[in-house]
């Protein structure tokens, strides 16, 4: 079973233990990777992932077909992590922020980027708002469709595209300013 | 057809192609469609590389352990006690149970590892050894280096390469490799030995083999190689035998088995000297299969009456096949590491 396989409602039958185990194996890593950008508490994250799967298991008979499990599970995880973090914090404050650690070091070797330029790129990226970082992450590192990202983040689909465009523009500007023009034929 | 880089980098289909190689033929055709496109794709790649991140990932063993723990817990809970989601008391009970297990699990197995940036491997500039939270990293600069892993396996690390491994491995040994290394693994029936590179996962039981980038060459024994594209891809383990090399082409996402340039005899021949006097050809072919550990496919019925008298000693395997086919007025082809003989019946 691969992650593209939809969750179907004929899991009421015997043998869905194995199918469920396969589903967990297919998606566990993605959930773990996504969750860590909201919390560094490994035990809490493991709890949340378990809760997501436990819920899915308990409600499996009531579920109609879920076409795409990945965005469904990521959404469930985000909700669960938020809820648990809020409870622990005991304060109705700002929701946990999405964090993303950029790694520009390889560009130094790969593209012969000078260290000070790499630092500048890192700054540009670090200063992006959390919302933008989450969009980048979900599109490029979880490979979700922009429409799925919109649902998960509760924003307009157009906003997803806008945030991506803006990111691309900022990175392009950086490369141009670093006088690395030779790497691009500047196409409109 | 999308033309701007922003459109491309917001197109899930394009992203999946650039990152995973999906739908390669479609995009190859698209690139050929207009002169500026290859440069555009190159720019897109650079922009994506600029977004490289650092992220923790779990080893396969760790995931397996956690999945099994969840399954156990789901089975243990009697259906009539199963509550709907959100029942606070039950949630707390689950959590405490898990926390205990997590502490024990963490003590036994190093859980999280740092994954290097987005499909680029780090290349250390000089030889170094470091250790941190249960893992050791060894890197080479200009020269090779021998490393003995905790389980006794030997690794020869080639220049400008590095490996990372757990100093106290649990049920399985996992090694993360960038660059090239030769492995001699000690046999252990219930302990898988896995080498992870950015694209491949090579699983071994007692062999010698070389892993370099996208190529795995088996010297003795057998390994199973699969794509390392995360758990959400369908892992197909391809068996690689001695004298076969597996080359992984990321854009095609396919394995291509090729015969190693100069196959060497892996076992002493049953018939000494490879000199045959009116021997059945089928027997000769079976001996070649056993000696060189090659897949040789032929039609038994067609060749059943064929006999050969020849001195095949001191010849390479290809030359041996040439001579046999000459005698039979047959031909052989090699596809995917398998030799296929097309012949006509003998009387």
Interface residues (C-beta under 8 A of the other chain):
Chain A: X2 X3 X17 X20 X21 X24 X25 X26 X27 X28 X29 X30 X32 X33 X36 X42 X43 X46 X47 X49 X50 X51 X53 X54 X55 X57 X58 X59 X70 X100 X101 X102 X103 X104 X105 X106 X107 X109 X110 X111 X121 X125 X136 X137 X139 X140 X141 X143 X144 X145 X146 X160 X161 X164 X165 X167 X168 X169 X171 X172 X174 X175 X183 X184 X185 X187 X188
Chain B: X3 X4 X5 X6 X9 X10 X12 X15 X16 X19 X20 X36 X39 X40 X42 X43 X46 X47 X48 X49 X50 X51 X52 X53 X54 X55 X56 X57 X58 X63 X64 X66 X67 X68 X70 X71 X73 X74 X75 X82 X84 X85 X91 X94 X95 X98 X99 X102 X106 X111 X112 X116 X117 X118 X120 X122 X123 X230 X231 X232 X233 X234
